[in-house]
């Protein structure tokens, strides 16, 4: 759903002198809601922060099932959640505003029961190699006990969403979903240039969406990128650490790993990244959470969380594979410094051999899902594969078919 055309567009949160070239083109000025869906009986919508620029917001009229709705807005970091109260059974959310064409979007089904009790792996990605994605899932299934995967796709053009779903359906994963999140990612900040992190809305919206529509009943959620592999430095997995934490949240840092500087591969994969470099500093924190134990007013971010006390680092680490990259931000294909400053990590080599068989190639679907769903909502879409049949999933599929028949 878009901001009504007769209203003022969303304005950038930073002054003009802090907007580098390309900022305006990358800024999401139009999206009102990424998705509208049921959370239990509550109709919920998530979108970028609207800010105070739309002066006639009070004149907007929201409806569902023929009834006018009151909007309760919950403001978060780079995200807004709008709750419209109970609207169980309403097929669409409507918006009418002065000087604008009325809009309607489908109300998405609550999918949290499908992921209830799972140990989920979560990320947002764009055009990463499917073999990388496949290996990333295999690692976390083997090393951390992951049994569910949710991937938000930010507009990949190298393959289809079906191809992506095939790549994450590996043995051990019983529920997997690919969410079409083809929204502007938004301009990033830069610490060195003193540019604030205030306009990269899409990833924060994806995390909130995953938490409330899909994963709020999950046993645990591990949020890392495709080029990051989590390993335990103690006896507990990331999910077990989150369950044991006072507020259901743990954080951990990582280190860069590299391919062999003497003979770098032409098509690197995770298993090639076994070398470490002297003097590297720790990489940014990542996290694992137990959603049902988080404070309700908290917000999960990309690296940390708001609304809870930041705990000390858990007995976990992750390897950040430098060569596993599309080089979208900087060129990561070369080594820095003298080759003598790199050394092979015995721990990384042993763990990669243990959890990633280097001869395992991605060939079609690893295991066929029991149920495959296509749910169309707002502008976002979910492709869901459940590796075991559930009456709940069958009911969703029947509901979607009924809606499609009625337009």
N, C-alpha and C positions, 0 to 999 in steps of 0.2 A: 504494500500500500504506500502511495506517495503522499507527500505534503500537498494539500489542496492547491491547485494552480493559482487560485485567487489570493493566496496568502503569501506573506514574505518568505523567501527561501531561507533555509538554515544558513546562518552566517558563520564564518570561521571563528574559532575561539581565540585566535592569536592575532596581534596587530600585523599590518602589512609588512613591516620591516623584518618580521620573523618568518615570512613565507618565502622559502626558496623557490627557484624556477620549477615549474611543474606542480606546485602546491595546489593552485586553484583547479587544475585539471583532475587531480587525484582526490579532491575533497568531495565527500558525499553530501551534497546540498539538498537532495530530493527525497531520500527514503524516509518515510514516516515509521513503518513497521517492517521488520524482516519477516515476521510470522505472527499469526493470531491462532491460538490453540487453547484447548481445555487443559486446565491443571486441576484435576479432580472435577469439581463442579464450577470452578472459577474460570471465566473467559479471560485469557491473559494475552497481551501483545508485547513484543520486545522490539526495540528499534534504537537508532542512535539518539543521543540527547538532543532534544528540540531546542533547548535554551529558552531565553526570554524574548526572542526576536519576533515570534508570531503573536502579534498583539490581539488578533481576533480569534484566538484558540477557544475562548469561551463560547463563541457562536457556533462551533462545530457540533453536529448532531450525530451521535453514534447510536446505532440500532442493531438489534439481534432478535430474530423471531417476532418481529413486529413491535417490539418494546424498546423504548428509549433507554439508553444505558448511561450511568454516571461513571466517569473515568477517575480512578485514583492513581496518581502518578508517583512512582517510586524512582527517585533519581540515584543513579550509580555513576561510578567512574566510566566515562565514555559510553554510557548505556542508559536507557530508560526502560523501566517495566511499567506497563499500564494494566491495571486490574479493573475489569468491568463488572465484577460481581458474578452471581450465579446465572449461567446461561446454558445449562445442560440441554442438549438436543438442538440448539440453534445451528443451522447449517452454514450461515454466513454472518460476517460482521460488516455492517454498512456504515458509510461516512458521507454525510451531506454537509457542505460548507457554502457560505455565500460566494457567488461569482465563480463557482467551481462545478464541474461535472460530478455527480454522485459516484461513489466507488463502493464496490463490494468485493470481499475476499472470503474464501472458504475458511471455516474454523477447523483447524487441525485436530486430529484425535490425540488424546493423552496416551503416549507410548511408554510411560514409566513402568507399567507392569511387565512389559516385554523384557526390560533390563533389570527387573527386581532381583537383588541378591547377586548380581554379576560383579566381576572385577574388570572394570572397563578401562580401555586405552583410548585417549582422546587427542585429536590434533586438528589443525587447519592446514591445508596444503594446496600447492599449485604446481602442476606439471612435473612433480618428482617422478623419477624413473619407477616403473611398476615393480621392478625387481627390488629396488631399495625399500619400497613400501611393504612388499611381501616379506622381506628379511626382517624389517623392523617389527612386524607383527610376530613372526616366528620367534625372534629373540625374546620378546616380552611374554609370550606364552610359555616358553621354556624356562626363562630366568626369573619371572615374577609371578607366574600363575595367572596371567591374563586369560579371560575367557569371553570377553566381549570387546568389540572395536567400534568406535564412532569416528568417522573421518568427514570433516567439513571441507568441501572442495570449492576453492575460490575462483573457479572459472577456467579449469584446465582445458586446453585445446589439443593436447598430444594424444588423448585417448578419451573414451566415453566413460560415463558413470558406471555402466555395466562392467567395463574393463577394470575399473577401480574396485568395484565390489568383488569381482573375481579375485583380485590380488590380495584382499584382506581376509578372504574366507579360507583360512588355513586350518589344518587339524588342531583341535583344542579350542577353537572359537565357536561358541554355540549361538551367539547373536552378533550380527554385524550390520552397520548402517552407514550409508554414504549420503550426506546432506549437500544438496546443491546450494552453495552459499555464494552465488555470483553477484556479489555486491562490491562496490569500491572498497578496497582495503583501507584506503586513507593515507595521508602523508604521515611519515614517521618523524620522530624527534631525533636529536643528535646532541649527545652530552658535550662532545668536543666543540661544537659550534654554538652551544648554549641555546639549542632549539627545544622547546617543550614537547613532551609526549602528551598530546591532547586531541589529536585528530584521526588516529588510527582506530576507527570505530568497529570495523568488521570482526576482528578477532575477539574483542571483548563481548560483542553481541553474540558470537557463536558460543562462547563459554557459558554465558548466561542461559542461552537457549538450550544448550545441552543439559545444563543442570536442572532446569525446570520442566522441560518437556520430555526428555528421554531418561535422565540418569539420577533423578532425585531419590529413587528407591534402590539405587545400586549399592552394593557392599562397599565399593571403593572406585575412585576415578583417578587415573594416572595421566597427567597432562605433560606431554613432551613432543618435540618435533621429530620429523622423519629421520633426521641425521643424529638423533640422540638415543643412546641405549643405556638403560638404568640397570645398575647392579648393586647388590647388597654388600655392605662391609661388615655386617653382623649376621645374626641368625634369622632375622625377619625380612619378609618381602616388603615392598613399598605399601601394599594394601594392609598388611598386618601392622606396620608402623603407624599408619593413619588411624586404624581402629584403636590402637593403644594410646594415641595422643589425647591430651586433655580436651581439646576442642575439635578433634577429628581432622586435623590438618598437619602435615609435615612438609618441610622444605629441605632441599639438598642442592649442593653445587656440583659442578663437573669439571672436566679437563679436556683440552683439545687432544685429539689423536690424529695421526697422519699416516699416509702411505709411505712405503720404503723410499727415502730420498734418493737412493742410488739407482732405483729402477721403478719409477712410478708407473702403475698400470694405465692403459689408455682408457679403460672403462672401469673406474674403481667402484667397489661395493664395500659394505660395512666391514666385511671380514678382512679387507686389505688394510684397514686403518689400525695398525698395531703399534705404531711408533709415537713416542712423546718427545716434546721439545723442551730443552732446558730453559728455565726462566719464565715459562708461561704462567699467567695468573689464572685463578679459578674462573670458570665461566658463570654466567648468571644463574641464579637459583631457579629450579623447577619444583613442582609440588605433586603431592598425592593427597586426596581428601576422601573422607567417609561422609557422603552427602547428608545422610540422615542425622549426623551428629554435629553438623556445622550450625553455628548460631544463625537464626533465620535472617537476620539483617546483614549478614556477611556477604561479601562479593569475592568470587574467585577471579583473579587476574591472570595475566600471562606468566608472571614470575612470582608474584606474592598474592596476598589476599587482604581485603579490607574488612574491618569490623571484628577482628579477633586478634589476640596477642600472637605475635610472630614467635614461634618456638625456636629453640636452637636447632642446628642442623641434625637431621636424623642419621642413623647409621646406613646411609645410602649415598651413592655417587652416580654420575652418568658420564659416559664418554661422548664427546661432541666430535663426530667424524668430519674433519674439515673438507675432505675430498668428496663427501656425499653431498653435493650441492649443485643447483642449477645456476649458481653464480648471479642470482638476480639482484643482489645488493652489492657485493664486491667479488672480485675474481679470487676464488679459493683453489685454483688448479695448480698453483705453484708453491714450492717450499721457500721459506724465508731463512736466511742465515746459512752457515756452513753445514754440510751434511754431517760433520762430526758432532754437531750439537743435538742430533737426534739419536735416540736409542730405542730399541724394541722393548716394549713393556711385556715382561713375562706374564703378568696377570692378565693383561688384555689378550695376549695371544692364546693363553689357556682357556679363558672364558669364551672367546670367539670360536675356538675349536669345539668347545663343549656345547654351546647353544646354537651355533650356526654351522651346519655342515656346508663347507664351501662348494661342494659339488651339487647342492640342491638348487635347481633352476626352476624358474616360474614357468610351468607348462599347464595352461588352462586352469580350470577350477580344481583346487585341492580336495574339496569335499562339497557335494551339492547341498544347498540349504533346504530345509524342510518346507519353509514358507518364504515367498518372495513378494514384497509389497511395494506398490508405488503410490505414495500419498502426495497429492498436490495441494499446496497451501500457499496463500499469498504469492510471493515470488520465489520462495524457497521450496525445495522438494526433498523428500527423503526416500532413498532406496534402502529397504530393510530386508535382510536375510536372516531368518531364524533357523538355527540348525536343528531344532526339534519342533515338531508340530505343537501348537498351542491353540486351544479353543479361542483364547483371547485374540490371537493374531488372525484366525479365520473369521472372527466376527468383524474385525477391522476391515479385512479384505472385502467381505460381503457389504459392509457399510459404504466403502469407497465405490464399489460397482454400482450400488443404488444411486449414489450421488452423481456419478458420471452419466447414468441413464437419464437423469433429470436435469442435465446440463450444469 
